[in-house]
Amino acid sequence: MLSRIAESMFWIGRYVERAEDTARILEVQTQLLLEDPHADEAETCRGLLSVMGVPSPEGAVTTVRMLDLLAYDPGSPFSIAAALGSARESARRARETLSEPLWEALNTTYRTLGSGRFRTLRPPAVFHWVRDRAALIDGTADATMSRDEGWQFLVLGRMIERADMTARLVATAELAASGAAPAWPTTLRACGAYEAFLRTYRGSEADRDAAEFLLLDRWFPRSVVYSLNRAEQCFENLGATTPRAGFRDDAQRLLGRTRADLEYRSLADVVADLPTEMERLQRTCAAATEAVTRRYFAGSETTEWQAERT
């Protein structure tokens, strides 16, 4: 497969997933601000911007300013609008590879941004719209694309981004856990994980169990371990051969080592300092992206998101 097409498919998966997960994180944070009257708005917003890798702006940071940086402003590289616009640009470069329904889903989403309607939506409606569009794009890709190399790169990008963004969501929940309002139930709902969590843990709502579910559950599709496992499968499907000793693919080695470290360490060790652990996971995802670029996207430079540098 042409490296240009492979790179475009990889970044379509990442950009769409980033837009969806940013909406999920913002939904959690704005809901917690509403539920906790004692929360310091400026401190909470600055904490979230830090988790998302956004340089702290000068002056007072309000919820409106935070939403502009992370949702509405297409000029902010960290925003939902920028991610969806970049997904459409990547799709344009790989137009001949995409199915017609998938191109239409991406293009229609982009045109809504350009029409100005996106900015008129209030925050709850924005979050639901973004999640609905991401579900439409992902579902259309699942239903209309052959499971060839292009598909594998799209899913690989999606899974690396999902692991990274779930780590950020867990970090925001941990930072908010000291407030008066419980953070973890809201976080689980934002991931679509609340009902699955209650069934798995038989009604428990302990913070430790929620962290374990979002990080280590092998069956839930938005957990970190599931995402890393699925990314490793993509490397195998792309023909990454396993030598008699070690791994020749640096990205596969990085992700596999991180997954094994999470699965084989005790949960107490992992949750002892969750923000630090999640930052380490984000660095691994950034390093894996660089390794994928070096190996598969000949002549390309790594597409850099400042938000990945934590």
MARBAMAR-380355 format. One record per atom (N, C-alpha, C, O): residue in one letter; x, y, z. Coordinates in steps of 0.1 Angstrom, whole numbers, plus 5000, padded with zeros to 4 digits. Example, Ala and Ser with C-alpha at 12.3 -4.5 7.8 and 13.67 -1.06 7.14 Angstrom:
A513249435078A512349555078A513249675078A514249675085S512849785071S513749895071S512950005079S513450115080
//
This chain:
M500849885000M500050005000M500950125000M501950135007L500550234992L501250354992L501350415006L500350415013S502550465010S502650525023S501750645025S501250665037R501450715015R500550835016R499150785020R498550845029I498650685014I497350635017I497350575031I496450595039A498350495034A498450435048A498450535058A497750525069E499250645056E499250755066E497950825068E497550855079S497250845057S495950915057S494950825065S494250875073M494950695062M493950605069M494250605084M493350605092F495550595088F495950595102F495450725109F494950715120W495650845102W495250965109W493750995109W493251065117I493050935099I491550945100I491050875113I490250925120G491650755115G491250685127G491550755140G490750765149R492750825140R493150895152R492351025154R491851055165Y492151105143Y491451225144Y489951215149Y489451285157V489351115143V487951095146V487751045161V486951095168E488650955165E488650905178E488951025188E488451035199R489951105184R490251225193R489151315195R488851365206A488351345184A487251435185A486251375195A485651445203E485951245193E484951175201E485351175216E484551215225D486551145219D487051125232D487251265239D487051275251T487551365231T487651505237T486251545242T486051605252A485251515233A483851545237A483451465250A482751525259R483851345251R483551265263R484251325276R483651335286I485451365274I486251425286I485551555290I485451585301L485251645280L484551765283L483151745289L482851825298E482451645285E481151615291E481351585306E480551625314V482351505309V482651465323V482951595331V482451615342Q483851675326Q484351785334Q483251895336Q483151945347T482451925326T481452025327T480351975336T479752055344Q480051845336Q479051785345Q479451795359Q478651825368L480751765362L481251775375L481251915381L481051935393L481552015372L481452155376L480052195380L479852265390L479052135373L477652165377L477252105390L476552155397E477751985392E477351905404E478051945417E477451925427D479252005415D479952045427D480052195429D480852255422P479152245437P479152395439P480452455445P480652575444H481252365451H482452415458H483652405449H484752445453A483452355437A484652345428A485152475424A484452575421D486452485423D487152605418D487252605403D487952525398E486452685397E486252675382E487652695375E487952615366A488352795379A489652825372A490652715374A491252675364E490752665386E491652555389E491252435381E492152365376T489952395381T489552275374T489852285359T490252195353C489552405354C489752425339C491252415336C491652355326R492052475344R493552475341R494052325343R494952285335G493452255352G493852115354G493552025342G494351945337L492352055336L491951975324L492752015312L493251935305L493052145311L493952185300L495252125301L495952085291S495852115313S497052055315S497051905311S497951855304V496051835315V495851695311V495751675296V496351575291M495151765289M495051765275M496251815268M496251815255G497251855275G498451905269G498452045263G499252085255V497452125268V497252265263V498052355271V497952355283P498952435265P499652545273P498752635280P497752675275S498952655293S498052735301S497952875296S499052945295P496752925292P496653065287P496853165298P496653135310E497153285294E497253395304E495853435309E494853425301G495853495321G494653545326G493753435332G494153325333A492553475335A491553385341A491153285331A490853315319V490953155335V490553055326V489153015331V488952955341T488153045323T486753005326T486352885318T487052835309T485152835321T484652725313T484452765299T484652675290V484052885296V483852925282V485152925275V485252885263R486252975281R487552975275R488052835272R488552805262M487852745282M488252605281M487452535269M488152465261L486152565268L485452505257L485852555243L485852485233D486252685243D486652735230D487952665226D488152635214L488952645235L490152585232L490052435228L490752385220L489152365235L489052225233L487852175225L487752065221A486952265221A485852225213A485652315200A485652255189Y485452445202Y484852525191Y485852585181Y485652595169D487052615186D487952695178D488752615168D489552535173P488552625155P489252545146P490752585145P491552505140G491052695150G492452735150G493252685161G494452685162S492552625171S493252555182S493552415179S492652335176P494852365178P495152235174P494652125184P494652005181F494152165195F493652075205F492052055204F491551975212S491452125196S489952135196S489352025188S489951965179I488051995191I487251905183I487051945169I487151865160A486852075167A486652135154A487952105145A487852075134A489152125151A490352105144A490551955140A491051925129A490251865150A490351725147A489451675136A489951605127L488251725136L487251675126L487651735112L487551675102G488151865112G488651915100G489851845094G489951825082S490751805103S491951725099S491551585094S492151535085A490551525100A490051395095A489551405081A489851315073R488851515078R488351525065R489451555055R489451505044E490451635059E491651655050E492351525047E492851505036S492551445057S493151315055S492351225046S492851155038A491051235048A490151155039A490251205024A490151125015R490351335022R490551385009R491751335002R491751304990R492851315010R494151265004R494051115001R494751064992A493051045008A492950905005A491550874999A491050765000R491050974991R489650964986R489450834978R488350774979E490450794970E490250674961E490150544969E489750444964T490550544982T490550424990T489250414998T488850305001L488650525001L487450525010L486250485002L486150504990S485350415009S484050385003S483250515002S483550615010E482350524993E481450644991E480750685004E480750795007P480050585011P479350625023P480250685034P479950775041L481550625035L482450675045L482850825041L482950905050W483250845029W483550985025W482451085028W482651195032E481151035025E480051125027E479851155042E479551265045A480051055050A479951075065A480951185070A480651265077L482251165065L483251265069L483051395063L483151495070N482651405051N482451535044N481251615050N481351735051T480151545053T479051605058T479351665072T478851775076T480051585080T480551635093T481351765092T481151855099Y482251765082Y483151885080Y482252005075Y482552115080R481351985067R480552095062R479652155073R479452275073T479252075083T478552135094T479452225102T479052335107L480752195103L481652285110L481852415102L481752525108G481952405089G482152525081G480952615080G481052735077S479752555082S478552635081S478252725092S477452815092G479052705103G478852785115G477852725125G477652775136R477052625121R476152565130R476752505142R476152505153F477952455141F478652385152F478852485164F478552445175R479152605161R479452705172R478152745179R478152795190T476952725172T475752765178T475152665188T474252695196L475752545188L475252445197L475752465211L476952505213R474952445221R475352455235R476152325239R475952225232P476952335249P477852225252P477252085253P477751995246P476052065260P475551925260P475251875246P475451755242A474651965237A474351925224A475551905215A475551815207V476651985218V477851965211V478451825213V478851755204F478451785226F479051655230F478251535223F478851445218H476951545224H476151445218H476251435203H476351335197W476351555196W476551565182W477851495177W477851415168V478951535184V480251475181V480251325183V480751255174R479651275194R479651135196R478751065185R479150955181D477651125182D476851065171D477551055158D477450955151R478251165154R478951175141R480151075141R480351005131A480851065153A481950965153A481450825152A482050735145A480250795159A479650665158A479250635143A479450525138L478750735136L478350715122L479550685114L479450595105I480550765115I481850745107I482450605110I482750535101D482550575123D483150445126D482250325121D482750225116G480950345123G480050235119G480050215104G479950105099T480150335097T480150325082T481450255077T481450175068A482550295084A483850225080A483750075083A484149995074D483250045094D483149895098D482249825088D482549705085A481149885083A480249815074A480549815059A480049735052T481449915055T481649925041T483149915036T483349915024M484049885045M485449875041M485949735041M485549655051S486649685031S487349555031S488349555043S488949655046R488549445048R489549425059R490949415053R491649315055D491349515045D492649515039D493649605047D493349635058E494749635041E495749715048E495249855052E495549905063G494449915043G493850045047G493050035059G493150125068W492249935060W491349915072W492249895084W491949955095Q493349815083Q494149785095Q494849915100Q494949935112F495250005091F495850125095F494850225102F495150285111L493650225097L492550305103L492250255117L492250335126V492150125119V491850075132V493050095141V492950115153L494250075136L495450095144L495550235149L495750255161G495250335141G495250475146G494150495156G494350565166R492950435154R491850455163R492250395177R491950455187M492850275177M493150215190M494250285197M494250285210I495350325190I496350405197I495750525204I496050565215E494950605196E494350725201E493350695213E493350765223R492650585212R491750545223R492450515235R492050555246A493550445235A494350415247A494850545253A494750565265D495350635244D495850765249D494750845256D494950905267M493550855249M492550945254M491850875266M491350955275T491750745267T491150685279T492050715291T491650735302A493450715289A494350755299A494150895304A494150915316R493850985295R493551125299R492251135306R492151205316L491251055302L489951055309L490151005323L489551065333V490850895325V491150845338V491850945347V491550955359A492851015341A493551115348A492651225353A492851275364T491751275344T490851385348T489851335360T489551415369A489451205359A488651155370A489351145383A488851185393E490651105382E491451105394E491651245400E491651255412L491951345392L492151475397L490851535403L490951615412A489651495398A488451545403A487851465414A486851505421A488551355418A487951265428A487951325442A487151275450S488751425444S488751485457S487651585460S487451635471G486851615449G485751705451G484551645458G484551535461A483551735460A482451685467A481551595458A480951495464A481551615445A480751525436A481551405432A482751425429P480951285432P481751165428P482051175413P481151205405A483351145410A483851165396A483651035388A483351045376W483850925394W483950795386W482650755380W482750715368P481550765386P480250725379P480050815367P479650755356T480350945368T480251025356T481150985345T480850985333T482450955349T483450915339T483050785332T483150765320L482450685340L482050565334L480850585324L480850525313R479950675327R478850705318R479350765305R478950745295A480350855307A480950925295A481550825286A481550845273C482150715291C482750605283C481650505278C482050415270G480450525282G479450425278G479650295286G479250195281A480350305297A480750185304A479950165317A480250065324Y479050255321Y478450245334Y477650105336Y477850045346E476850075327E476049955328E476849825327E476749735335A477849825318A478749715317A479549695330A479849585335F479949815336F480749805349F479849755360F480349665368L478649795361L477749745372L477549595370L477449525380R477349555358R477149405356R478349325360R478249225366T479549385356T480749315359T481149305374T481549205379Y480849415381Y481249425395Y479949415404Y480049445416R478849375399R477649345406R477249455415R476949435427G477149575409G476549695416G477549775424G477249885429S478849735424S479849815431S480149945424S480149955412E480350055432E480750185426E482050235432E482250355432A482850145436A484150185442A485050245432A485150195420D485750345436D486650415426D487750315421D488050325409R488250235430R489350135426R488850045415R489550015405D487549995417D486949905407D486749975393D486949915383A486350095394A486150175382A487450195374A487450185362A488450225381A489750245375A490250115369A490750115358E490050005376E490449875371E489749845358E490249795348F488449875358F487649845346F488049915334F488249865323L488350045335L488650135324L490150105319L490450135308L490950055328L492350035325L492549895320L493249865310L492049795327L492449655326L491449555320L491849445317D490249595319D489249495314D489549455300D489649535291R489649325297R490049265284R488849265275R489049245263W487549275280W486449265271W485749395268W484949395258F485949495275F485349625273F486049705262F487249725264P485449745251P486149795240P486849935242P487549975233R486550005252R487150135255R488250125266R488750235269S488550015271S489550005281S490950015275S491049995263V491850055283V493250065278V493849935273V494449925262V493649835281V494249705277V493549645264V494249595256Y492249665263Y491549615251Y492149695239Y492449635228S492349825240S492749905229S494249865225S494549855213L495049845235L496449805232L496449665225L497249635216N495649575230N495549435224N495149445210N495649375201R494149525207R493649545194R494649605184R494749565173A495449695189A496549755181A497549655178A498049655167E497949565188E498849465185E498349365174E499149325166Q497049335174Q496449255164Q496649315150Q496849245140C496449445150C496649515137C498049505131C498249485119F499049505140F500449485135F500549345129F501249325119E499949245136E500049115131E499349095118E499849025109N498249165116N497449155104N498149235092N497949195081L499049325096L499849395086L501049325082L501849365074G501249205088G502349125084G503649145092G504749105087A503449195104A504649215112A505049075117A504449025127T506149025112T506548885116T507248895129T507948985133T507048785137T507748775150T508948685149T508848575146P510148745151P511348665150P511448575162P510648575171R512548495162R512748395173R512948465186R512748415197A513548585186A513748665198A513348805196A513748875186G512648865205G512249005205G511249035194G510548945189F511149165191F510249225181F511049315172F511749405177R510849305159R511549405150R510749535149R511349635145D509449525151D508649645150D508649715163D508049675173D509249835163D509349915175D508049955181D507849945194A507049985173A505750025178A505049915185A504449925196Q505149795179Q504549675185Q505149645198Q504549605207R506449655198R507249625211R506849725222R506649685233L506749855218L506349955228L504949925234L504849925246L504049905225L502649885230L502549755238L501849745248G503149645233G503049515240G503749525253G503149465263R504849595255R505449605268R504649685277R504549645289T503949785273T503149865281T501849785286T501449795297R501249715276R500149635280R500549525290R499749505300A501649455288A502049355297A502349415311A502049355321D502949535311D503249595324D501949625332D501949615344L500949675324L499649705331L499049575336L498449575347E499049475328E498349355332E498949275343E498349205351Y500249275343Y501049185353Y501349255366Y501849195375R501249385366R501449455379R500249445387R499149435382S500449465400S499249465409S498449595407S499049695404L497149585409L496349705407L496749815417L496649935413A497149775429A497549875439A498649955434A498750075436D499649895427D500749965422D500350065411D500850175410V499350025402V498950105391V498250225396V498450335391V497250205406V496450315410V497050405421V496550505425A498250365426A498950445436A499250585432A499150685440D499550605419D499850735414D499250735399D500050735390L497950745398L497350735385L497750845375L498050815363P497750975379P498151075369P499551045363P499751065351T500551005371T501850975366T501850855357T502450855346E501050745360E500950625352E500350665339E500750615328M499250745339M498550785327M499450875318M499350865306E500250955324E501151035316E502250945309E502550975298R502650845316R503650755310R502950675298R503650655288L501750645300L501050575289L500850665277L501050625265Q500650795279Q500450885268Q501850905261Q501850915248R502950905268R504250915262R504550785253R505150795242T504050675258T504250555250T503450555237T503950515227C502250605237C501350625225C502050715215C502050695203A502650825220A503350915212A504550855205A504850875194A505350775213A506550705208A506150605198A506850585188A505050535200A504550425191A504150495178A504350435167T503550615178T503150685166T504350715158T504350705146E505450765165E506650795158E507250675151E507750685140A507150565158A507750435153A506950385141A507550345131V505650405141V504750365130V505150455118V505250405107T505350585120T505650675109T506950635103T507150635091R507950605111R509350565106R509250445097R509950435087R508450345102R508450215095R507550215083R507950155072Y506350265084Y505350245073Y505150365064Y504650355053F505450485069F505150605061F506350665056F506850775060A506950595046A508250635040A508250785035A507350815028G509250865039G509250995034G508351095041G508351215038S507651045051S506751135059S507351175072S508151095078E506951285077E507351325090E506151295099E504951305095T506451265112T505351235121T504451355123T504851465125T503151335121T502151435123T502151465138T501751375146E502451585142E502651615156E501351685161E500951785156W500951635172W499951705180W500651755193W501251675200Q500551885195Q501151935207Q500551865219Q501151855230A499251825218A498551765230A499151635234A498851585245E499951575225E500551445229E501851465237E502351365243R502351585237R503551605245R503151645259R502851765262T503151555269T502651585282T503851595291T503651625303
//
